[in-house]
Amino acid sequence: VPAPWPALLAALLLFATAFRLRARLAPQVIATALGCVALGFGCMALRTAQVAAPVLDQAVFARLTAFVETVDAGPSGGRMVLVITGMETAFAVTKPERLRVTFKGEGPRAGDHVAGQARLMPPPQPAFPGGYDFARDAWFLRLGAVGRWVGPIAQAPAPRPLDLR
């Protein structure tokens, strides 16, 4: 994640320079335009840092407990976004906060607390240069993993109330 402070400092300096050059139009316009570009880079870096969330670093089978945030159900299954409350794996991996999994059969409702097993992997990179980048979209949706639910989806007691900030 790039640091936003160098770009924001450059923008501040360029705007101050533009103010000092207010008697000369062309240099003032150039300094102002460069300040706007630097400010844009700083805002991008701030937004990237704001949505940063842990991302799974390798494919694993995991025993999960999680709140169901959203469900997109179809006739034979669907997908759901989960907010993880517990995750057990055979390997030491980075635990994501949120993930998206597909499931077969009847799924839970949003707000349920569920338990079971899932095959998880990091969000996939583009299949070819210039292709759809799901990993980028997942980053800004704060999804740290994707995968498939394996076996039944069991209801579990919630360890705490669901917080949907």
Contacts in CASP RR format, 6 or more apart in sequence:
PFRMAT RR
TARGET T0000
AUTHOR 0000-0000-0000
METHOD contacts of the structure
MODEL  1
VPAPWPALLAALLLFATAFRLRARLAPQVIATALGCVALGFGCMALRTAQ
VAAPVLDQAVFARLTAFVETVDAGPSGGRMVLVITGMETAFAVTKPERLR
VTFKGEGPRAGDHVAGQARLMPPPQPAFPGGYDFARDAWFLRLGAVGRWV
GPIAQAPAPRPLDLR
1 45 0 8 1.000
1 48 0 8 1.000
1 49 0 8 1.000
1 52 0 8 1.000
2 45 0 8 1.000
2 48 0 8 1.000
3 45 0 8 1.000
4 42 0 8 1.000
4 43 0 8 1.000
4 45 0 8 1.000
4 46 0 8 1.000
4 49 0 8 1.000
7 38 0 8 1.000
7 39 0 8 1.000
7 40 0 8 1.000
7 41 0 8 1.000
7 42 0 8 1.000
7 45 0 8 1.000
8 38 0 8 1.000
8 39 0 8 1.000
8 42 0 8 1.000
8 46 0 8 1.000
10 35 0 8 1.000
10 38 0 8 1.000
11 35 0 8 1.000
11 36 0 8 1.000
11 38 0 8 1.000
11 39 0 8 1.000
11 40 0 8 1.000
11 42 0 8 1.000
14 31 0 8 1.000
14 32 0 8 1.000
14 34 0 8 1.000
14 35 0 8 1.000
14 38 0 8 1.000
15 31 0 8 1.000
15 32 0 8 1.000
15 35 0 8 1.000
17 31 0 8 1.000
18 28 0 8 1.000
18 31 0 8 1.000
18 32 0 8 1.000
18 35 0 8 1.000
21 27 0 8 1.000
21 28 0 8 1.000
21 31 0 8 1.000
22 28 0 8 1.000
51 139 0 8 1.000
51 140 0 8 1.000
51 142 0 8 1.000
52 139 0 8 1.000
53 96 0 8 1.000
53 97 0 8 1.000
53 98 0 8 1.000
53 139 0 8 1.000
53 142 0 8 1.000
53 143 0 8 1.000
53 144 0 8 1.000
54 94 0 8 1.000
54 95 0 8 1.000
54 96 0 8 1.000
54 97 0 8 1.000
54 144 0 8 1.000
55 94 0 8 1.000
55 96 0 8 1.000
55 122 0 8 1.000
55 123 0 8 1.000
55 139 0 8 1.000
55 144 0 8 1.000
55 145 0 8 1.000
56 93 0 8 1.000
56 94 0 8 1.000
56 95 0 8 1.000
56 96 0 8 1.000
56 99 0 8 1.000
56 120 0 8 1.000
56 121 0 8 1.000
56 122 0 8 1.000
56 144 0 8 1.000
56 145 0 8 1.000
57 93 0 8 1.000
57 94 0 8 1.000
57 122 0 8 1.000
58 91 0 8 1.000
58 93 0 8 1.000
58 121 0 8 1.000
58 122 0 8 1.000
59 119 0 8 1.000
59 120 0 8 1.000
59 121 0 8 1.000
59 122 0 8 1.000
60 89 0 8 1.000
60 90 0 8 1.000
60 91 0 8 1.000
60 93 0 8 1.000
60 119 0 8 1.000
60 120 0 8 1.000
60 121 0 8 1.000
61 89 0 8 1.000
61 90 0 8 1.000
61 117 0 8 1.000
61 118 0 8 1.000
61 119 0 8 1.000
61 120 0 8 1.000
61 150 0 8 1.000
62 87 0 8 1.000
62 88 0 8 1.000
62 89 0 8 1.000
62 117 0 8 1.000
62 118 0 8 1.000
62 120 0 8 1.000
63 87 0 8 1.000
63 88 0 8 1.000
63 89 0 8 1.000
63 115 0 8 1.000
63 116 0 8 1.000
63 117 0 8 1.000
64 82 0 8 1.000
64 84 0 8 1.000
64 86 0 8 1.000
64 87 0 8 1.000
64 114 0 8 1.000
64 115 0 8 1.000
64 116 0 8 1.000
64 117 0 8 1.000
64 118 0 8 1.000
65 84 0 8 1.000
65 85 0 8 1.000
65 86 0 8 1.000
65 87 0 8 1.000
65 113 0 8 1.000
65 114 0 8 1.000
65 115 0 8 1.000
65 116 0 8 1.000
65 156 0 8 1.000
65 159 0 8 1.000
66 82 0 8 1.000
66 83 0 8 1.000
66 84 0 8 1.000
66 85 0 8 1.000
66 86 0 8 1.000
66 99 0 8 1.000
66 113 0 8 1.000
66 114 0 8 1.000
66 115 0 8 1.000
67 82 0 8 1.000
67 83 0 8 1.000
67 85 0 8 1.000
67 111 0 8 1.000
67 112 0 8 1.000
67 113 0 8 1.000
67 114 0 8 1.000
67 158 0 8 1.000
67 162 0 8 1.000
68 80 0 8 1.000
68 81 0 8 1.000
68 82 0 8 1.000
68 108 0 8 1.000
68 109 0 8 1.000
68 110 0 8 1.000
68 111 0 8 1.000
68 112 0 8 1.000
68 113 0 8 1.000
68 114 0 8 1.000
69 80 0 8 1.000
69 81 0 8 1.000
69 82 0 8 1.000
69 83 0 8 1.000
69 98 0 8 1.000
69 110 0 8 1.000
69 111 0 8 1.000
69 164 0 8 1.000
70 80 0 8 1.000
70 81 0 8 1.000
70 110 0 8 1.000
71 78 0 8 1.000
71 79 0 8 1.000
71 80 0 8 1.000
71 107 0 8 1.000
71 108 0 8 1.000
71 109 0 8 1.000
71 110 0 8 1.000
72 78 0 8 1.000
72 79 0 8 1.000
72 80 0 8 1.000
73 106 0 8 1.000
73 107 0 8 1.000
76 104 0 8 1.000
76 105 0 8 1.000
77 102 0 8 1.000
77 103 0 8 1.000
77 104 0 8 1.000
77 105 0 8 1.000
77 106 0 8 1.000
77 107 0 8 1.000
78 102 0 8 1.000
78 103 0 8 1.000
78 104 0 8 1.000
78 105 0 8 1.000
78 107 0 8 1.000
79 100 0 8 1.000
79 101 0 8 1.000
79 102 0 8 1.000
79 103 0 8 1.000
80 100 0 8 1.000
80 101 0 8 1.000
80 103 0 8 1.000
80 107 0 8 1.000
80 108 0 8 1.000
81 98 0 8 1.000
81 99 0 8 1.000
81 100 0 8 1.000
81 143 0 8 1.000
82 98 0 8 1.000
82 99 0 8 1.000
82 100 0 8 1.000
82 101 0 8 1.000
82 114 0 8 1.000
83 97 0 8 1.000
83 98 0 8 1.000
83 162 0 8 1.000
84 95 0 8 1.000
84 96 0 8 1.000
84 97 0 8 1.000
84 98 0 8 1.000
84 99 0 8 1.000
85 113 0 8 1.000
85 158 0 8 1.000
85 159 0 8 1.000
85 160 0 8 1.000
86 95 0 8 1.000
87 95 0 8 1.000
96 143 0 8 1.000
96 144 0 8 1.000
96 145 0 8 1.000
97 142 0 8 1.000
97 144 0 8 1.000
98 141 0 8 1.000
98 142 0 8 1.000
98 143 0 8 1.000
98 144 0 8 1.000
99 118 0 8 1.000
99 120 0 8 1.000
99 143 0 8 1.000
99 144 0 8 1.000
99 145 0 8 1.000
99 146 0 8 1.000
99 147 0 8 1.000
100 138 0 8 1.000
100 143 0 8 1.000
100 145 0 8 1.000
100 146 0 8 1.000
100 147 0 8 1.000
101 118 0 8 1.000
101 120 0 8 1.000
101 146 0 8 1.000
101 147 0 8 1.000
101 148 0 8 1.000
101 149 0 8 1.000
102 147 0 8 1.000
102 148 0 8 1.000
102 149 0 8 1.000
103 148 0 8 1.000
103 149 0 8 1.000
103 153 0 8 1.000
104 149 0 8 1.000
107 153 0 8 1.000
108 114 0 8 1.000
108 153 0 8 1.000
108 155 0 8 1.000
111 162 0 8 1.000
112 155 0 8 1.000
113 155 0 8 1.000
113 156 0 8 1.000
113 157 0 8 1.000
113 158 0 8 1.000
113 159 0 8 1.000
113 162 0 8 1.000
114 153 0 8 1.000
114 154 0 8 1.000
114 155 0 8 1.000
114 156 0 8 1.000
115 154 0 8 1.000
115 155 0 8 1.000
115 156 0 8 1.000
116 149 0 8 1.000
116 150 0 8 1.000
116 151 0 8 1.000
116 152 0 8 1.000
116 153 0 8 1.000
116 154 0 8 1.000
117 149 0 8 1.000
117 150 0 8 1.000
117 151 0 8 1.000
118 147 0 8 1.000
118 148 0 8 1.000
118 149 0 8 1.000
118 150 0 8 1.000
119 147 0 8 1.000
119 148 0 8 1.000
119 150 0 8 1.000
120 145 0 8 1.000
120 146 0 8 1.000
120 147 0 8 1.000
121 145 0 8 1.000
121 146 0 8 1.000
121 147 0 8 1.000
122 135 0 8 1.000
122 144 0 8 1.000
122 145 0 8 1.000
122 146 0 8 1.000
123 134 0 8 1.000
123 135 0 8 1.000
123 138 0 8 1.000
123 139 0 8 1.000
123 143 0 8 1.000
123 144 0 8 1.000
123 145 0 8 1.000
123 146 0 8 1.000
124 134 0 8 1.000
124 135 0 8 1.000
124 146 0 8 1.000
125 133 0 8 1.000
125 134 0 8 1.000
125 135 0 8 1.000
126 132 0 8 1.000
126 133 0 8 1.000
126 134 0 8 1.000
126 135 0 8 1.000
134 146 0 8 1.000
138 144 0 8 1.000
138 146 0 8 1.000
END
